[in-house]
Amino acid sequence: MASATLKLASELIARPSVTPDDAGCQALLIEHLEAIGFDCEVLVFDDVTNLWARRGKTGPVLAFAGHTDVVPPGPLEKWHSDPFTPEIRDGNLFGRGAADMKSSIAAMVTACERYVVEHPDHRGSIALLITSDEEGKAVNGTVKVIERLEARGEKIDWALIGEPSSHVHVGDVVKNGRRGSIGAKLVIHGVQGHVAYPHKVDNPIHRAMPALHELARHEWDQGNSFFPPTSFQISNINSGTGAHNVVPAHAEIAFNLRYSTEIDAKQIIETTRVILDKHELDYDIDWSISGYPFLTPEGELVAAAQQAIKQHTGLTTSLETTGGTSDGRFIAPTGAQVLELGPVNESIHKLNEHVNTRELDQLSDIYQSILENLLS
């Protein structure tokens, strides 16, 4: 017989909530949460539906955070089963969002259901912050909900995000921070002309190469015990007219830096300016910051999670900050302790995404024990 967590995860997967469409997922969650005493507030910003659900009026506040939206499934013919028809095979639940992150949300809800029955008068508050704008532009989701909460003085003390953090077994890795992400579109200007008359042209590709080489080799920082050194990566270079005998008028370069807490965005922008100016380039550059680095050092939330993981899996969990960004970047600046704990991430965004059904139930048990460790 399917567990309550597996049943709810399957019901969520069956809703084709490709970002930013929630496809009724949050309505299903509201049914479960209102039944156990949560006050549920639906917050709609533009085309994005968000849910803030809270049980309790006082602090401290432990908030589970997650997203109901998923990435597109890709070519349907390459899936072994319909991505929005949940199917169990060989002990795994298959479907888009199984690992990222509908199973985590299901585990959060069922953990709350069991915990509230056992602790109807728990201290503080339990909350869920659910968005449908994490896999997309991420401009009308968690960031807007946090702005609304901050404006009315509603604070989160501990945020537990259900992102798939684990490597091999659930709980073997939790993320206690993330690197910042800053990107730029750089346009190097030159003078177009015939390749046979080099004295009449100014090749922007040639101009760009020494500066890009220096940027790529520059040591931005040495990282620290939690973060690797800042990484500079060029993602796109576009130039040329399509003709082999024409020097182009400009070259466009896109690059990104994933940076640690040892450096800030202002330092990155200024160092880049100095290097570009050193090479006497005629250029324009547009910067975009998609996330600031954050770190939750060992404390109450980390200890509660490590204890719960050890209790239910026997594993000694590792703390890591690797990978991309998450919605934790919007929550951490409020002063909350933030931790990411979810299923194995091997199949996320891939064809035939799946999660181990046994570990799905373990995850729900871990979440419940974290509630007990912090609010009982």
Secondary structure, 3 states (H helix, E strand, C coil): CCCHHHHHHHHHHCCCCECCCCCCHHHHHHHHHHCCCCEEEEEEECCEEEEEEEECCCCCEEEEEEECCECCCCCHHHCCCCCCCCEEECCEEECCCHHHHHHHHHHHHHHHHHHHHHCCCCCCEEEEEEECCCCCCCCCCHHHHHHHHHHCCCCCCEEEECCCCECCCCCCEEECEECEEEEEEEEEECECEECCCHHHCECHHHHHHHHHHHHHHCCCCCCCCCCCCCEEEEEEEEECCCCCCEECCEEEEEEEEEECCCCCHHHHHHHHHHHHHHCCCCEEEEEEEEECCEECCCCHHHHHHHHHHHHHHCCCCEEECCCCCCCHHHHHHHCCEEEECCCECCCCCCCCCEEEHHHHHHHHHHHHHHHHHHHC
